[in-house]
Amino acid sequence: MHDFRKLHGREMSRLTVEQYAEVPKHPVVLLLHNIRSMWNVGSMFRTADAAGIEKIILSGYTATPPRKEIDKTALGAQETVQWEYHADPLEALSDMKKSGLRIFGLEITECSRPYTSLDPSVFPLCLVVGNEVDGLENEVLALCDEVLEIPQFGTKHSLNVAVAAGIALFEMVRVFRKGV
């Protein structure tokens, strides 16, 4: 029989806020464009902290901290994850491309490929996620180097944006760490 005793917080070797600020981050930026739910924004901050990515860029009408709705689901990650706001996602994406980041949209399109098909050569990168109902706009997709999709096997062909971002981010971190 295995000992599956649940660990308490003090047993998990959690980093302090100060330690987290000093550790190297995975070379991934998450751009949230026109996310309408502040709870989704907070959830993605929390996931970004857990995945140890470089930063989040908020764009369009995506709400920015501090907001109680973001704070409720971020659980403090809005204080640990670097973030910035750019009204225009096209400008932010163009600047990242110029600095050498590959841009990956997360959407179902004609030419999208599975999110599991990445290899270490694609880093550093930016993952772009969009509105809960409309997804990513065609103008944003046009700036993507590639579009990734999470295969869907049910009737909805839709995941909550925060869930989808979490699935893709942790796959990206896995691929990056495997290649290091």
MARLO-246638 format. One record per residue: x, y, z of N, C-alpha, C, O in turn; residue in one letter. Coordinates in Angstrom, 1 decimal, always signed. Atoms other than C-alpha are relative to their C-alpha. Example, Ala and Ser with C-alpha at 12.3 -4.5 7.8 and 13.67 -1.06 7.14 Angstrom:
BEGIN
+0.9  -1.2  +0.0  +12.3  -4.5  +7.8  +0.9  +1.2  +0.0  +1.9  +1.2  +0.7  A;
-0.9  -1.1  +0.0  +13.7  -1.1  +7.1  -0.8  +1.1  +0.8  -0.3  +2.2  +0.9  S;
This chain:
BEGIN
+0.8  -1.2  +0.0  +0.0  +0.0  +0.0  +0.9  +1.2  +0.0  +1.9  +1.3  +0.7  M;
-0.7  -1.2  +0.1  +1.2  +3.5  -0.9  -0.4  +1.0  +1.1  -1.5  +1.0  +1.6  H;
+0.3  -1.0  -0.9  +1.5  +6.4  +1.4  -0.4  +1.3  -0.8  +0.4  +2.0  -1.2  D;
+0.5  -1.1  +0.7  -0.7  +9.0  -0.3  -0.5  +1.1  +0.9  -1.5  +1.8  +0.7  F;
+0.4  -1.0  -1.0  -0.9  +11.3  +2.7  +0.2  +1.4  -0.7  +1.2  +1.7  -1.3  R;
+0.0  -1.3  +0.6  -1.8  +14.8  +1.5  +1.1  +0.9  +0.7  +1.2  +0.9  +1.9  K;
-0.9  -0.9  -0.6  +1.0  +17.3  +2.0  -0.6  +1.3  +0.4  -1.5  +1.8  -0.3  L;
+0.4  -1.3  -0.4  +0.4  +20.5  +3.8  +0.9  +1.1  -0.6  +2.0  +0.8  -1.0  H;
-0.7  -1.1  +0.7  +1.5  +23.9  +2.4  +1.5  +0.1  +0.5  +2.3  +0.3  -0.4  G;
-1.3  -0.1  -0.4  +4.6  +24.0  +4.6  +0.9  -1.1  -0.4  +2.2  -1.0  -0.3  R;
-0.7  +1.2  +0.4  +5.7  +20.6  +3.3  +0.3  +0.0  -1.5  +1.0  -0.8  -2.0  E;
+0.0  +0.0  +1.5  +5.5  +21.6  -0.4  +1.2  +0.8  -0.6  +1.3  +0.9  -1.8  M;
-1.1  -0.7  +0.5  +8.7  +23.6  -0.7  -0.4  +1.2  -0.8  +0.2  +1.5  -1.9  S;
+0.4  -1.1  +0.8  +6.8  +26.6  -1.9  +1.0  +1.2  +0.1  +1.6  +1.4  +1.1  R;
-0.8  -1.2  +0.0  +8.7  +29.7  -2.9  -0.7  +1.1  +0.7  -1.9  +1.3  +0.6  L;
+0.5  -1.3  -0.5  +8.3  +33.0  -1.1  -0.2  +0.9  -1.2  +0.3  +0.6  -2.3  T;
+0.1  -0.9  +1.1  +7.2  +35.9  -3.3  +1.3  +0.6  -0.4  +1.6  +0.7  -1.6  V;
-1.4  -0.5  +0.3  +10.8  +37.2  -3.1  +0.8  -1.0  -0.7  +1.5  -0.7  -1.7  E;
-0.7  +1.1  +0.7  +12.2  +33.8  -4.1  -0.5  -0.2  -1.4  +0.3  -0.3  -2.4  Q;
+0.6  +0.2  +1.3  +9.8  +33.5  -7.0  +0.4  +1.1  -0.9  +0.6  +0.8  -2.1  Y;
-0.5  -1.1  +0.8  +10.8  +36.9  -8.3  +1.4  -0.2  -0.6  +1.7  +0.3  -1.6  A;
-1.4  +0.2  +0.4  +14.4  +35.7  -8.5  +0.2  -1.2  -0.9  +1.3  -1.3  -1.6  E;
-0.3  +1.2  +0.7  +14.0  +32.3  -10.1  -0.2  +0.2  -1.5  -1.1  +1.0  -1.9  V;
+0.2  -0.1  +1.4  +14.4  +32.0  -13.9  -1.4  -0.5  -0.4  -1.9  -1.5  +0.2  P;
+1.4  +0.4  +0.5  +11.0  +31.8  -15.8  +0.2  -0.7  -1.3  +1.2  -0.6  -2.0  K;
+0.0  +0.6  +1.3  +10.1  +29.7  -18.7  -0.3  +1.0  -1.1  -1.0  +2.0  -0.8  H;
+0.1  -1.1  +1.1  +10.3  +31.7  -22.0  -1.3  +0.0  -0.7  -1.3  -0.2  -2.0  P;
+1.4  -0.1  +0.5  +6.6  +32.0  -22.5  -0.7  +1.2  +0.5  -0.6  +1.6  +1.7  V;
+0.9  -1.2  -0.3  +4.4  +35.1  -22.6  -1.4  -0.4  -0.4  -1.6  -1.1  -1.4  V;
+1.4  +0.3  +0.3  +0.6  +34.8  -22.4  -0.7  +1.3  -0.2  -0.7  +2.2  +0.6  L;
+0.7  -1.2  +0.4  -1.4  +37.4  -24.2  -1.5  -0.3  +0.1  -2.0  -1.2  -0.6  L;
+1.5  +0.2  -0.1  -5.1  +37.7  -23.1  -0.6  +1.2  -0.7  -0.5  +2.3  -0.3  L;
+0.6  -1.0  +0.8  -7.1  +39.6  -25.6  -1.5  -0.1  +0.1  -2.2  -1.1  -0.2  H;
+1.5  -0.1  -0.1  -10.7  +40.8  -25.0  -0.6  -1.1  +0.9  -1.7  -1.6  +0.5  N;
+0.6  +0.9  -0.9  -11.3  +38.5  -22.1  -1.0  +0.7  +0.9  -0.7  +1.7  +1.5  I;
+1.1  -0.7  -0.6  -14.7  +39.5  -20.7  -0.1  -0.3  +1.5  -0.6  +0.5  +2.3  R;
+0.2  +0.5  -1.4  -14.6  +37.5  -17.4  +1.2  +0.3  +0.9  +2.3  -0.2  +0.6  S;
-1.1  -0.3  -0.9  -12.4  +38.9  -14.6  +0.4  -1.2  +0.7  +1.6  -1.3  +1.1  M;
-0.3  +1.3  -0.6  -12.6  +35.5  -13.0  +0.9  -0.8  -0.8  +1.8  -1.5  -0.3  W;
-0.9  +0.7  +1.0  -11.0  +34.0  -16.1  +1.4  +0.6  +0.0  +2.4  -0.1  +0.0  N;
-1.3  -0.7  +0.0  -8.3  +36.7  -16.0  +0.8  -0.5  +1.3  +1.9  -0.8  +1.2  V;
-0.6  +0.4  -1.3  -7.6  +35.9  -12.3  +0.5  -1.5  -0.1  +1.6  -1.8  +0.4  G;
-0.4  +1.4  +0.1  -7.5  +32.2  -13.0  +1.3  -0.2  -0.9  +2.1  -1.0  -0.6  S;
-1.2  +0.1  +0.8  -5.0  +32.7  -15.8  +1.3  +0.5  +0.6  +2.4  +0.1  +0.4  M;
-1.1  -0.5  -0.8  -2.8  +34.7  -13.5  +0.5  -1.1  +0.9  +1.7  -1.3  +1.0  F;
-0.4  +1.1  -1.0  -2.8  +31.8  -11.0  +0.7  -1.1  -0.8  +1.7  -1.6  -0.3  R;
-0.6  +1.1  +0.8  -2.0  +29.3  -13.8  +1.4  +0.5  -0.5  +2.3  -0.3  -0.5  T;
-1.3  -0.5  +0.4  +0.8  +31.6  -15.1  +1.1  -0.1  +1.1  +2.2  -0.4  +0.9  A;
-0.9  +0.1  -1.2  +2.3  +31.7  -11.6  +0.5  -1.5  +0.2  +1.6  -1.8  +0.3  D;
-0.3  +1.4  -0.2  +2.1  +27.9  -11.3  +0.9  -0.6  -1.1  +1.8  -1.4  -0.8  A;
-0.9  +0.4  +1.1  +3.7  +27.4  -14.7  +1.3  +0.7  -0.1  +2.2  +0.2  -0.8  A;
-1.2  -0.7  +0.0  +6.4  +29.9  -14.0  +0.4  +0.6  -1.3  +1.5  +0.6  -1.7  G;
-0.3  -0.6  +1.2  +6.1  +31.8  -17.2  +0.5  +1.5  +0.2  +0.4  +2.0  +1.3  I;
-0.6  -1.3  -0.1  +7.7  +35.2  -18.0  -1.0  +1.1  +0.4  -0.8  +1.9  +1.3  E;
+0.9  -1.1  -0.2  +4.7  +37.5  -18.1  -1.3  -0.3  -0.7  -1.5  -1.1  -1.6  K;
+1.3  +0.0  +0.7  +1.1  +38.1  -19.1  -0.1  +1.4  -0.6  +0.2  +2.4  +0.0  I;
+0.3  -1.2  +0.6  +0.1  +40.8  -21.5  -1.6  +0.0  -0.1  -2.2  -0.9  -0.7  I;
+1.4  -0.2  +0.1  -3.5  +42.1  -21.2  -0.3  +1.0  -1.1  +0.4  +2.0  -1.2  L;
+0.3  -0.9  +1.1  -5.1  +43.7  -24.2  -1.5  +0.2  -0.3  -2.3  -0.6  +0.2  S;
+1.4  -0.2  +0.3  -8.3  +45.1  -25.6  -0.7  +0.4  +1.3  -0.2  +1.2  +2.1  G;
+0.8  -0.3  -1.2  -11.0  +45.3  -23.0  +0.2  -0.9  +1.2  -0.6  -0.9  +2.1  Y;
-0.4  +0.8  -1.2  -9.4  +42.7  -20.7  +0.3  +0.9  +1.2  +1.0  +1.8  +1.1  T;
-0.2  -0.8  -1.2  -9.6  +44.0  -17.2  +1.4  -0.2  +0.6  +2.0  -1.3  +0.4  A;
-1.3  +0.1  -0.6  -6.4  +44.7  -15.3  -0.1  +0.1  +1.5  -1.0  +0.7  +2.1  T;
+0.0  -0.1  -1.5  -5.5  +44.3  -11.6  +0.2  +1.5  +0.4  +0.8  +2.2  -0.4  P;
+0.7  +0.8  -1.1  -6.4  +45.4  -9.0  -1.5  +0.1  -0.3  -2.1  +1.2  -0.5  P;
+1.5  +0.2  +0.0  -10.0  +44.2  -9.2  -0.3  -1.2  +0.9  +0.3  -2.2  +0.8  R;
+0.3  +1.1  -0.9  -11.7  +42.1  -6.6  -0.3  -1.3  -0.7  +0.0  -2.3  -0.1  K;
+0.4  +1.2  +0.7  -13.0  +39.7  -9.2  +1.3  -0.8  -0.5  +1.4  -2.0  -0.5  E;
-1.3  +0.6  +0.4  -9.4  +39.1  -10.5  +0.7  -0.6  +1.2  +1.2  -1.7  +1.2  I;
-0.7  +0.4  -1.2  -8.0  +38.9  -7.0  -0.6  -1.3  +0.6  +0.1  -2.1  +1.1  D;
+0.7  +1.1  -0.5  -10.6  +36.3  -6.0  +0.5  -1.3  -0.5  +0.7  -2.3  +0.2  K;
-0.4  +1.2  +0.7  -9.4  +33.7  -8.5  +1.6  -0.1  -0.1  +2.1  -1.1  -0.2  T;
-1.5  +0.0  +0.2  -5.7  +34.8  -8.8  +0.7  -0.4  +1.3  +1.8  -0.9  +1.3  A;
-0.6  +0.4  -1.3  -5.1  +34.2  -5.1  +1.4  +0.6  +0.3  +2.3  -0.1  +0.8  L;
-1.3  -0.6  -0.2  -2.1  +36.6  -5.1  +0.9  +0.0  -1.2  +1.9  +0.7  -1.2  G;
-0.8  +0.2  +1.2  -0.7  +35.6  -8.4  +0.1  +1.3  -0.8  +1.1  +1.5  -1.5  A;
-0.1  -1.3  +0.7  -1.5  +39.1  -9.8  +1.1  +0.9  +0.6  +1.5  +1.9  +0.0  Q;
-1.2  -0.7  -0.6  +1.3  +40.3  -7.4  +1.3  -0.7  -0.4  +2.3  -0.1  -0.2  E;
-1.2  +0.7  +0.3  +3.8  +37.6  -8.5  +0.4  +0.0  -1.5  +1.5  -0.1  -1.8  T;
-0.3  +0.1  +1.4  +3.4  +37.4  -12.2  +0.1  +1.4  -0.6  -0.7  +2.2  -0.4  V;
-0.2  -1.3  +0.6  +4.8  +40.3  -14.2  -1.1  +0.1  -1.1  -1.5  -0.9  -1.8  Q;
+1.0  -0.2  +1.0  +2.1  +41.8  -16.4  +0.1  +1.5  -0.5  +0.6  +2.3  +0.1  W;
+0.1  -1.4  +0.6  +1.5  +44.8  -18.7  -1.3  +0.1  -0.8  -1.8  -1.0  -1.2  E;
+1.2  -0.2  +0.8  -1.4  +46.3  -20.6  +0.4  +0.7  -1.2  +1.1  +1.7  -1.2  Y;
-0.1  -0.6  +1.3  -1.5  +47.1  -24.3  -1.4  +0.0  -0.6  -2.0  -1.0  -0.8  H;
+1.3  -0.1  +0.6  -4.7  +48.4  -25.7  -0.1  -0.7  -1.3  -1.1  -1.4  -1.6  A;
+0.0  +0.6  +1.4  -3.7  +47.2  -29.2  +0.8  -1.2  +0.0  +2.0  -1.2  +0.1  D;
-0.7  +1.2  +0.0  -2.8  +43.6  -29.4  +0.9  -0.2  -1.2  +2.0  -0.8  -1.1  P;
-0.8  +0.1  +1.2  -1.5  +44.0  -32.9  +1.4  +0.6  +0.2  +2.4  +0.1  -0.3  L;
-1.3  -0.7  -0.3  +1.2  +46.4  -31.7  +0.8  -0.8  +0.9  +2.0  -1.0  +0.6  E;
-0.8  +0.8  -1.0  +2.2  +44.2  -28.8  +0.5  -1.2  -0.7  +1.7  -1.6  -0.5  A;
-0.5  +1.2  +0.7  +2.4  +41.1  -31.1  +1.1  +0.4  -1.0  +2.1  -0.4  -1.1  L;
-1.0  -0.4  +0.9  +4.4  +43.0  -33.7  +1.3  +0.2  +0.7  +2.4  -0.2  +0.2  S;
-1.2  -0.3  -0.7  +6.9  +44.2  -31.1  +0.6  -1.3  +0.5  +1.9  -1.5  +0.5  D;
-0.6  +1.3  -0.5  +7.3  +40.6  -29.7  +0.6  -0.7  -1.2  +1.7  -1.3  -1.0  M;
-0.6  +0.7  +1.2  +7.9  +39.2  -33.2  +1.3  +0.7  -0.4  +2.3  -0.1  -0.7  K;
-1.2  -0.7  +0.3  +10.5  +41.9  -33.8  +1.1  -0.4  +1.0  +2.3  -0.4  +0.6  K;
-1.0  +0.4  -1.0  +12.2  +40.8  -30.6  +0.4  -1.5  +0.0  +1.1  -2.0  +0.9  S;
-0.3  +1.4  +0.2  +12.3  +37.2  -31.7  -0.9  -1.1  +0.6  -0.6  -2.3  +0.5  G;
+1.0  +1.0  -0.5  +9.3  +35.6  -30.1  -0.8  -0.5  -1.1  -1.2  +0.2  -2.0  L;
+1.0  +0.6  +0.9  +7.2  +33.2  -32.1  -1.4  +0.1  +0.6  -1.5  +0.1  +1.8  R;
+1.3  -0.3  -0.5  +3.5  +33.9  -31.8  -0.9  -1.2  -0.4  -1.0  -1.7  -1.5  I;
+0.9  +1.1  +0.2  +1.0  +31.0  -31.3  -1.3  +0.4  +0.5  -1.5  +0.7  +1.7  F;
+1.4  -0.2  -0.4  -2.7  +31.5  -31.3  -0.5  -1.3  +0.5  -0.1  -2.4  +0.1  G;
+0.7  +1.2  -0.5  -4.9  +29.1  -29.4  -1.4  +0.1  -0.5  -2.3  +0.8  +0.0  L;
+1.3  -0.2  +0.7  -7.9  +28.6  -31.7  -0.2  -1.2  -0.9  +0.8  -1.9  -1.3  E;
+0.2  +1.0  +1.0  -9.5  +26.1  -34.0  -0.2  +0.7  -1.4  -1.2  +1.4  -1.6  I;
+0.0  -0.6  +1.3  -8.8  +27.1  -37.6  +0.3  -1.0  -1.0  +0.5  -2.2  -0.7  T;
-0.3  +1.0  +1.1  -8.3  +25.5  -41.0  +1.4  -0.6  +0.1  +1.5  -1.8  -0.3  E;
-1.4  +0.5  +0.0  -4.6  +25.2  -40.5  +0.6  -0.2  +1.4  +1.8  -0.2  +1.5  C;
-0.5  +0.2  -1.3  -4.3  +24.8  -36.8  +0.6  -1.4  +0.2  +0.1  -2.4  -0.5  S;
-0.6  +1.3  -0.3  -2.2  +21.9  -35.4  -0.1  -0.3  +1.5  -0.4  +0.6  +2.3  R;
+0.2  +0.3  -1.4  -2.4  +20.0  -32.2  +1.0  +0.7  +1.0  +2.2  +0.9  +0.6  P;
-0.9  -0.7  -1.0  -1.0  +21.8  -29.1  +1.1  -0.9  +0.5  +2.1  -0.4  +1.0  Y;
-1.1  +0.9  -0.4  +1.1  +18.7  -28.4  +1.1  -0.2  -1.0  +2.0  -1.0  -0.8  T;
-1.0  +0.2  +1.1  +3.1  +19.1  -31.6  +1.2  +0.9  +0.1  +2.0  +1.0  -0.9  S;
-1.1  -1.0  -0.1  +5.5  +21.7  -30.3  +1.4  -0.8  +0.3  +1.4  -1.9  +0.8  L;
-1.3  +0.5  -0.4  +9.3  +21.1  -30.0  +0.8  +1.1  +0.6  +0.4  +2.3  +0.4  D;
-0.8  -1.0  -0.7  +12.0  +23.0  -28.1  +0.5  +1.1  -0.9  +0.8  +2.2  -0.3  P;
-0.5  -1.0  +0.9  +13.0  +25.0  -31.2  -0.9  +1.2  -0.1  -0.5  +2.3  -0.6  S;
+1.0  -1.1  +0.1  +9.9  +27.2  -30.9  +0.1  +1.1  +1.0  -0.5  +2.1  +1.0  V;
-0.1  -0.9  -1.1  +11.0  +29.0  -27.8  +1.0  +1.1  -0.3  +2.0  +0.8  -1.0  F;
+1.0  -0.6  -0.8  +10.8  +31.9  -26.8  -1.3  +0.2  -0.8  -1.2  +0.3  -2.0  P;
+1.2  -0.1  +0.7  +7.1  +32.2  -27.6  -1.0  +0.8  +0.8  -0.9  +1.0  +2.0  L;
+1.2  -0.6  -0.6  +3.8  +34.0  -27.0  -1.2  -0.8  -0.3  -1.4  -1.1  -1.5  C;
+1.2  +0.7  +0.2  +0.6  +32.1  -26.5  -1.1  +1.1  +0.1  -1.2  +1.8  +1.1  L;
+1.1  -1.0  +0.0  -2.5  +34.3  -27.5  -1.3  -0.7  +0.1  -1.6  -1.7  -0.6  V;
+1.3  +0.5  -0.2  -5.9  +33.5  -26.2  -1.0  +1.1  -0.1  -0.7  +2.3  +0.3  V;
+1.0  -1.1  +0.3  -9.1  +35.4  -27.0  -1.3  -0.2  +0.8  -1.5  -1.0  +1.6  G;
+1.3  -0.2  -0.6  -12.6  +36.2  -26.0  -0.7  -1.4  +0.1  -0.6  -2.3  -0.7  N;
+0.7  +1.2  -0.4  -14.8  +33.5  -24.4  -1.0  -0.5  -1.0  -1.2  -1.7  -1.2  E;
+1.0  +0.4  +0.9  -17.4  +33.6  -27.1  +0.5  +0.1  -1.5  +0.3  -0.9  -2.2  V;
-0.5  -0.2  +1.4  -15.7  +34.9  -30.3  +1.4  -0.4  -0.3  +1.8  -0.5  -1.4  D;
-1.3  +0.5  +0.2  -12.2  +33.6  -29.8  +0.9  +1.2  -0.5  +0.8  +2.3  -0.1  G;
-0.9  -1.0  +0.5  -9.4  +35.4  -31.6  -0.5  +0.6  -1.3  -1.0  -0.1  -2.2  L;
+0.4  -0.7  +1.2  -10.1  +38.0  -34.3  +0.9  -0.3  -1.1  +2.1  -0.7  -0.9  E;
-0.8  +0.3  +1.2  -8.9  +37.5  -37.8  +1.3  +0.8  -0.1  +2.3  +0.3  -0.5  N;
-1.2  -0.8  +0.0  -6.5  +40.4  -37.5  +1.1  -0.5  +1.0  +2.3  -0.4  +0.7  E;
-0.9  +0.6  -0.9  -4.9  +38.8  -34.5  +0.6  -1.3  -0.5  +1.8  -1.6  -0.5  V;
-0.5  +1.2  +0.6  -4.7  +35.4  -36.2  +1.0  +0.2  -1.1  +1.9  -0.6  -1.3  L;
-0.9  -0.3  +1.1  -3.0  +37.0  -39.1  +1.4  +0.3  +0.4  +2.4  +0.1  -0.4  A;
-1.4  -0.2  -0.5  +0.0  +37.9  -36.9  +0.6  -1.2  +0.6  +1.7  -1.2  +1.0  L;
-0.5  +1.2  -0.6  +0.3  +34.4  -35.5  +1.0  -0.7  -1.0  +0.7  -0.8  -2.2  C;
-0.9  +0.9  +0.8  +3.2  +32.3  -36.8  -0.7  -1.3  -0.2  -0.5  -1.9  -1.3  D;
+0.7  +1.3  +0.1  +1.1  +29.2  -36.1  -1.2  +0.1  +1.0  -1.2  +1.0  +1.9  E;
+1.1  +0.1  -0.9  -2.2  +28.3  -34.5  -0.1  -1.4  +0.5  +0.0  -2.4  -0.2  V;
+0.1  +1.3  -0.7  -2.6  +25.5  -32.0  -1.4  -0.2  +0.4  -2.2  +0.7  +0.7  L;
+1.3  +0.3  -0.5  -5.7  +23.7  -31.1  +0.1  -1.2  +0.9  +1.0  -2.0  +0.9  E;
+0.2  +1.1  -0.9  -6.8  +21.4  -28.3  -1.0  -0.9  -0.6  -2.2  -0.5  -0.8  I;
+1.0  +0.9  +0.6  -8.5  +18.4  -29.9  -1.3  -0.1  +0.9  -1.2  -0.2  +2.1  P;
+1.3  +0.1  -0.7  -12.2  +18.2  -29.0  -0.7  -1.2  -0.4  -0.8  -1.5  -1.6  Q;
+0.6  +1.2  +0.3  -14.1  +15.0  -28.8  -1.5  -0.1  +0.4  -2.1  -1.1  +0.2  F;
+1.4  +0.0  -0.4  -17.5  +16.0  -27.5  -0.8  +0.8  -1.0  -0.5  +1.0  -2.2  G;
+1.0  -0.7  +0.9  -20.4  +18.1  -28.9  +0.3  +1.5  +0.0  -0.1  +2.2  -0.9  T;
-0.1  -1.5  -0.2  -19.3  +21.6  -27.7  +1.1  +0.6  -0.8  +1.0  +1.8  -1.3  K;
-1.2  -0.5  +0.7  -15.9  +22.0  -29.4  +0.4  +1.4  +0.6  +0.6  +2.3  -0.1  H;
-0.3  -1.2  -0.7  -15.2  +24.6  -26.8  +0.4  -0.3  +1.5  -0.2  -1.2  +2.1  S;
-0.5  +0.1  -1.4  -13.3  +24.8  -23.5  +0.0  +1.4  +0.6  +0.1  +2.4  -0.2  L;
-0.2  -1.3  -0.6  -13.3  +27.6  -21.0  +1.4  +0.5  -0.3  +2.4  -0.2  -0.3  N;
-1.3  -0.6  +0.4  -10.5  +30.0  -22.0  +1.1  -0.2  +1.0  +2.2  -0.4  +0.7  V;
-1.0  +0.2  -1.0  -8.7  +29.7  -18.7  +0.4  -1.5  +0.1  +1.6  -1.7  +0.3  A;
-0.4  +1.4  +0.0  -8.8  +25.9  -18.8  +0.8  -0.3  -1.2  +1.9  -0.9  -1.1  V;
-0.8  +0.2  +1.2  -7.6  +25.9  -22.4  +1.4  +0.6  +0.1  +2.4  +0.0  -0.3  A;
-1.3  -0.6  -0.2  -4.8  +28.3  -21.6  +0.9  -0.8  +1.0  +2.1  -1.0  +0.7  A;
-0.8  +0.8  -1.0  -3.7  +26.1  -18.6  +0.5  -1.3  -0.7  +1.6  -1.7  -0.5  G;
-0.4  +1.2  +0.7  -3.7  +23.0  -20.8  +1.2  +0.3  -0.9  +2.2  -0.4  -0.9  I;
-1.1  -0.4  +1.0  -1.5  +24.7  -23.5  +1.2  +0.4  +0.8  +2.3  +0.1  +0.4  A;
-1.2  -0.5  -0.7  +0.8  +26.5  -21.0  +0.8  -1.2  +0.6  +2.0  -1.2  +0.5  L;
-0.8  +1.1  -0.6  +1.7  +23.3  -19.1  +0.6  -0.9  -1.0  +1.7  -1.5  -0.7  F;
-0.6  +0.8  +1.0  +2.3  +21.4  -22.3  +1.3  +0.8  -0.5  +2.3  +0.2  -0.8  E;
-1.1  -0.8  +0.4  +4.6  +24.3  -23.4  +1.2  -0.1  +1.0  +2.3  -0.3  +0.6  M;
-1.0  +0.1  -1.0  +6.5  +24.2  -20.1  +0.6  -1.4  +0.0  +1.8  -1.6  +0.1  V;
-0.5  +1.4  +0.1  +6.8  +20.4  -20.4  +1.0  -0.2  -1.1  +2.1  -0.7  -1.0  R;
-0.9  +0.2  +1.2  +8.3  +20.6  -23.9  +1.3  +0.8  +0.2  +2.3  +0.3  -0.1  V;
-1.2  -0.8  -0.2  +10.7  +23.4  -22.9  +0.9  -0.7  +1.0  +2.1  -0.8  +0.7  F;
-0.8  +0.7  -1.0  +11.9  +21.6  -19.8  +0.6  -1.3  -0.5  +1.7  -1.6  -0.1  R;
-0.6  +1.2  +0.6  +12.4  +18.4  -21.7  +1.2  +0.3  -0.9  +2.1  -0.5  -1.0  K;
-1.1  -0.4  +0.9  +14.6  +20.2  -24.2  +1.2  +0.7  +0.6  +2.2  +0.9  -0.1  G;
-1.1  -0.7  -0.7  +16.8  +21.9  -21.6  +1.1  -0.9  +0.4  +2.1  -0.5  +1.0  V;
